[in-house]
């Protein structure tokens, strides 16, 4: 008989049992369900709702069940619907009717909200650790490659020269914002829902603050109706995860491009690539490609839960059972991507010769010529036009700016002097950009040291 079956005359249809059961995926919450139940039963005894002896019996039974699950000896039953009912039924089998007292002053509605918050809180800490690990890899790579200059791009067209380290640090700071978003999500996840009951609290004299302290929650929810109907904390995590995956996907896209023969900017270690079943010469960047591809599934989980929640009246509805599989898959996908990206990036090497020769092409130092003219007194718009005409001349004559003679420079402006040549080397172009956050070597090294200190 179902634990809630007293009001029903007929047995549940087998197909309904299979369709509505969540045990196939929410069994993943077993540890958190038992953790929450132990805190709850301690509170019941403290408030003299159950006896000390009953408390000890229930806790001992729950600990035995935890051991059974972790050893693989626990048999999950679809007919018992979910992780809560499976554990409670097994508890009653082990210790008798006293096991039924565990559910005093709570509902599965606030119970599942608790389980999910405990689960997500732990996963957020793990994910933040992986973000920091990737940031450390980026700092190390930036420091090791500080002297390599590369072309910076806009519209995927060569724009201005920068340092490889500067490019890597751009992703460091994207990840830093991701870390902050996860911290914000943690704060809103770290609120105790237990005690909200089904939707209207309980008539029993419970102590919710005691449970919060037992489980390490920073605060107790203040509205029972909101508490059991809320999945904002999951949506917020899925949103933060989507942004994080977007950043990994953008970096992955660059790595895919950079490994192509047309670029040859980097080489990804063989351990993170695969070959072709028909073309012997191929070395495919499968890891960044797959991370790029898996970003879509995380976006999908966010859209799915937003859609589930958008039309639900307060408070709990069975639709909300659909909150778990997307959450679990997002956690797995995100952790896997972060771990793999760190390992892959740590063994990725940069082709200095190719990067620097490419940085010297495409007139990436043209802005420096304009800046030179401005320093000599020309208005920037006039300088811009002068340099544009100079570049057009170089294209027609198949020359680089550094190849122009002084006579050729003088055709475009009498302001040009011999000092123009020192101004437009790739190194001077990069290191002249020494404003805070710029790619100059001195500034990039300052940022690296600053962030190493912060992470330490």
Secondary structure by P-SEA (a helix, b strand, c coil): cccccccccccccaaaaaaaccccccccaaaaaaaaaaaaaaaaaaaccccaaaaaaaaaaaaaaaaaaaaccbbbbcccccaaaaaaaaaaaacccccccccccccaaaaaaaaaaaaaaaaaaaaaaaaaaaaaaaaaaaaaaccbbbbbbccccccbbbbaaaaaaaaaaaaaaaaaaaaaaaaaaccccccccccccccccccaaaaaaaaccccccccaaaaaacaaaaaaaaaaaaaaaaaaaaaaaaaaaaacccccccccccccbbbbccccccccaaaaaaaaaaaaaaaaaaaaaaaaacccccccccccccccaaaaaaaaaaaaaaaaaaaaaaacccaaaaaaaaaaccccaaaaaaaaaaaacccaaaaaaaaaaaaaaaaaaccccccccaaaaaaccccccccccccccaaaaaaaccccccccaaaaaaaaaaaaaaac
